[in-house]
């Protein structure tokens, strides 16, 4: 798909009647470890929904305003409902508004390619919070596709704060801190083995002062490509699009985040990368960039997704393939599953959060995969070339 076609698609989306605005509600997000893993994003945990009696009491007694995480969530919902979100709003509300719009835009574009509609699954946790999962399963192009948003308000315990202070010195040494975490996460698994799987994640995390204003904050995210059959022009296009997005903000970003991606998405027990990489970054805080420029960079990364992937899927989705090539895709998907269940910190944390929604956590897994005993690619085959690249990540641009 050409850049012109992508532009036409987005223009078509903008001309459609606006989707009904989501009802104001708190959401949940997933995170990474019982304490240390919280440092990089709690993206499927507990959330808050409401009481304002604390505000009334504080004013009546003329004490310093103190909001707990539940009333902070309620306050934010009332702000969005009554005042809307502007450039003067807290960063958490601006980021949430942006990724909700991107979720709708991405889902619409994927529906145009597949021809089938996503299932919109809005869910709530019994103790507050929830999420919006957009899922397409057994489609015409995508065997499984998930585009999820989750948000959580909660309280960090002392152990988690101590771990986080290693990388974030501006966090106060408190017994507990209220926090907010937001994330958009997406994985697309096409039917055709010539079409690559793609993953995207963008997230925002902040701790709040007692009055609800931002205290410490950071951004994270990235996008990476996992082909079963390697087409160099696809890899170059994907990486170049990401590099162009990074270079608009800092020319050190792409080489730094590309290396980070290669190192993180690695099946260490296999000695090979999950895919051909992309970018991955975390802890993008005030020591690296100010909040406005960090937000601008996150927007650039998200805006680059459709131009990076749509031309590839359009080119590969209808290519002919053999049963042997389909079998190779299934074997490679088995490696994808191995990484997500063995090494991915977000998946591991989410599955250990009491009351977490397992279906949303495991949405990244393909419908089908294979594990064949002692399977090896034939020498000098296309399959073997992919394995060699996965064992020795390349510089594509």
Beta strands, then each sheet from edge to edge (+ up, - down):
strand 1: 119-124
strand 2: 130-137
strand 3: 142-157
strand 4: 176-190
strand 5: 197-208
strand 6: 214-226
strand 7: 266-267
strand 8: 272-273
strand 9: 277-284
sheet 1: 1+ 2- 3+ 4- 5+ 6- 9+
sheet 2: 7+ 8-
end
